[in-house]
Amino acid sequence: MNQVLNMENVRKSFSGVEVLHSVDLDLYAGEVLALIGENGAGKSTMMKILMGIEIPDSGDITLLGKQVSITNTAQALRLGIAMIHQELYPIPEMTIAENLFLGREFANFGFVNIRKQERETIKWLQKMDLDISPKTKMKDLSVSETQIVEIAKALSYGSQIVVMDEPTSAITTSEVNKLFEVIQLLKSEKIAVVYISHKLDELPLIADRVQILRDGKSITTKKISELSVDDMIRYMVNREISNVYPRCNNKIGETVMEVRALSRKGEFDAVSFKLKKGERLGIAGLMGAGRTEIVSTIFGDRRADSGDVYFKGKKLNAAKPSDAIKRKIALITEDRKRFGLNLMGTSKDNISICIDKRESMAGFLNNRKTNNFVDQIIEKLSIKVTSRNQIVENLSGGNQQKVVLAKWLLTEPEIIIFDEPTRGIDVGAKSEIYNLINDLVLQGKSTIIISSEMPELIGISDRIIVMSQGRIKGELSRENFSQEVIMQLAAHSEENQHHQPA
Amino acid sequence: MSNEPISRLDIAAKIIPGNFLRQTGIFWAFLVLCIVMAISQPAFLTVPNITNILKQISINGILAVGMTLVLISGGIDLSVGSIVAVSCVASAYFAGADSTYPIIIPFLVALAVGGFLGAINGVGIAYFGLAPFIMTLAMLTMARGLVLLVTNARPIFNLTRPFINVSNTFFLGLPNLIWYFLIVLIIGHILLGKTVFGKWTYAVGGNEAATRLSGVDVKRVKFILYSICGALAGLAGLLLASRITSGNPRVGDGYELDAIAAAVIGGVSMAGGSGSILGVLIGVLILGVIQNGFDILGLSTFYQQIMKGVIILFAVLVDIRAKKNIKSRLS
């Protein structure tokens, strides 16, 4: 096999702290190298160095036999290295064609030849087997489609190396299959792919080799066939994580919350279910099934058109979040950066925001008391911060999620709704969150967990309801959990909608 | 949790990311400016001149405090200049030479009028979801039109002696005006820094959706902020009427820009979520000293305008740099 990349003895420090201790990385044409490790292990830094976003303190990079020094992303792109970021921010109003050829438009005397661009774009889209018109605006594409357009763009630049950062974190299972097809296409073109992912279960399906980083060192690099997922976890965290999905002896009691025929036009219809005390209720479904919409309606951030929510027998139709919070309901939203945190604030600011009013004295902040609460919960949840005044933006994903959790735990909720609680979080932190959910139900609290990761949902729920297209399609108890049954219930009953063909 | 230097940076960065360095930086810049002025212009460090500067900055300072509250929440208020005009006329009306109203009445009128117009802004922005820029721009034109219409574009003269004294006398050696400014400043500082409402203001500016989902009544917070901003503009209008001894419907033109300039120089971010009242004080002082310098040198106000723009750009660049430094030090 052709070696396309060799990174040797890469060292990097930030503010005197060494984050990469002499890391080596090899990449061969046509292979998929999975790069895994906990948050803070150094994988993002390695890739940032490859992309020219960071400059290593020392180390050599050899690309296709030539030693290079990559100092900016434009150069990286020219050298044939492309990155598909975890969070894609395309220009929403641009069409696919415009986006694909941004910066290298076909132009004559400053006038862009749109038709030619669109024709070329169609070629790429056909190659990716994506049946969409090149005139479609980026904002109208799904996350999965945006991703594939980005990959097409990388291909069109003649990239030899494509780095994918958590590519499956925000797409559905069927879209993951599509992505894997595209990756096979890249492999057949002898393009090398670096695949960064926390979803270790996927790796046997797509990776050829796996490289594991831990604490800034490369621990091992093996063929995928030589490693089980448990092996990978062991290398990543160097401690036994007995049972990725910890067992729980929770006692399930009476109904604490009942949703009756909740409907909201265009989002969900006649949704009814019960939540019992001490229960972990999972809600499965594809994206667009209406799960997030339902829980945000229960929480009062949206108004239902009809239907009621009962909390301990009494009607609670929350008109705003504070109504729900008063009744001891907490919602940990998906996308913590957009809906869960004030990134400009400190950990303390974020954690105490729900209790500031309660602890206030005549409108004045009661810092002595709230600092106490905050310090206690930081310790209880093992949140890694330099101090309670650390700005939240600088925390890792797992710690940020813990900050959101801390904020809600301080409100002493009885019902906690988790919407995709472990998205974008490494194995170690995920395990902590599962244990936390278990602790909560053991204390008699009730939880609802929305997750698109089937194994996770099956691992940590007592009961699962499946939603599809705004309706509840089925309910399974623990004994009957089955990935297939859930998938069948969750999949659309009608034909999948197609965009207008080109 | 350690107590080394890095956590001091955290605390500093908490007040306003980067602003501590900026504040201290801006403070030194201000000091240097004063020293340069004092050396090159003997007229600068005289009592009458300093008194003049203090009087000059007070009215803009009060507007800047209100503007800061709104900016930190992620909004903007372009109508304060027009509200100043409305209040200038309204308060003068209740202080006409033949009127027998006690001095408290013009004050109540000024605050009520300003607060009312600010509240309209607040309703439009918070409850009807209008963009702050648009709503307050509309208010700018409507309020100006209203005051010109009502007065037929003619000022009100002959105001009572007590009213004129409000802005033109001294208290404990300092001009009254600066006392009004200081009180507003201190109340603003306490509100922003020590109260739950102040924290909510920062939170709304930092991430409105997350704050809403944390149970804070974001709409009410915004409504109150714009009402306060309007009320402060009302107060400024009264002080102005007293200062120029007339209720003039044409005043206030461009005052909103000076208020924004002072806030921005003082480290308030236009994107919301960061800024401090103390920084604004320095911003107001810098603008005042520079304006004074131009006056002493006899330079036309048009030069001043250009200079103000340059300073704003410079201040923002320094701010961006400082924020980047703090960020990379902490990551």
Contacts between the chains, C-beta under 8 A, distances in Angstrom:
chain1	res1	chain2	res2	distance
A	14	B	328	7.8
A	14	B	331	6.4
A	15	B	328	7.6
A	15	B	329	6.1
A	15	B	331	7.8
A	299	B	213	7.8
A	301	B	212	7.4
A	301	B	213	6.3
A	320	B	215	7.9
A	320	B	217	7.3
A	321	B	212	6.7
A	321	B	213	5.6
A	321	B	214	7.2
A	321	B	215	4.7
A	322	B	215	4.1
A	322	B	216	7.8
A	322	B	217	6.9
A	325	B	215	4.4
A	331	B	213	6.9
A	333	B	213	6.2
A	338	B	207	7.7
A	338	B	209	6.4
A	338	B	210	7.5
A	339	B	209	5.3
A	339	B	210	5.4
A	339	B	213	5.6
A	340	B	210	5.6
A	340	B	213	7.4
A	341	B	207	6.6
A	341	B	210	5.7
A	342	B	202	7.8
A	342	B	203	5.4
A	342	B	206	3.6
A	342	B	207	4.4
A	342	B	210	5.7
A	342	B	211	6.7
A	342	B	273	7.2
A	343	B	206	6.9
A	343	B	207	6.7
A	344	B	17	6.5
A	344	B	202	7.8
A	344	B	205	7.9
A	344	B	206	4.1
A	344	B	207	7.6
A	344	B	273	4.2
A	344	B	274	6.0
A	345	B	14	7.8
A	345	B	202	6.9
A	345	B	203	6.8
A	345	B	206	5.5
A	345	B	273	7.8
A	346	B	10	7.2
A	346	B	14	4.6
A	349	B	14	7.5
A	349	B	199	7.0
A	349	B	202	7.5
A	349	B	203	7.2
A	353	B	199	7.4
A	353	B	203	6.1
A	353	B	211	7.2
A	353	B	214	4.9
A	353	B	216	7.2
A	354	B	214	5.3
A	354	B	215	5.9
A	356	B	196	4.9
A	356	B	199	6.1
A	357	B	196	5.4
A	360	B	195	7.8
A	360	B	196	4.7
A	363	B	195	5.1
A	363	B	196	6.0
A	363	B	197	6.5
A	364	B	194	5.5
A	364	B	195	5.5
A	364	B	196	7.4
A	365	B	194	5.9
A	365	B	195	6.4
A	365	B	196	5.8
A	365	B	198	8.0
A	365	B	199	6.3
A	375	B	1	7.8
A	385	B	1	7.4
A	386	B	1	6.9
A	386	B	2	6.6
A	386	B	6	6.0
A	386	B	7	6.0
A	386	B	10	6.3
A	387	B	1	4.6
A	387	B	2	7.1
A	387	B	7	4.4
A	387	B	10	5.6
A	387	B	11	7.9
A	388	B	1	7.1
A	389	B	7	6.5
A	389	B	10	4.2
A	389	B	11	5.0
A	389	B	13	7.9
A	389	B	14	4.8
A	390	B	7	8.0
A	390	B	10	5.2
A	390	B	330	7.3
A	391	B	10	7.0
A	391	B	13	5.9
A	391	B	14	7.0
A	391	B	17	6.6
A	391	B	330	6.6
A	394	B	327	7.7
A	394	B	330	5.4
A	394	B	331	5.3
A	407	B	214	7.0
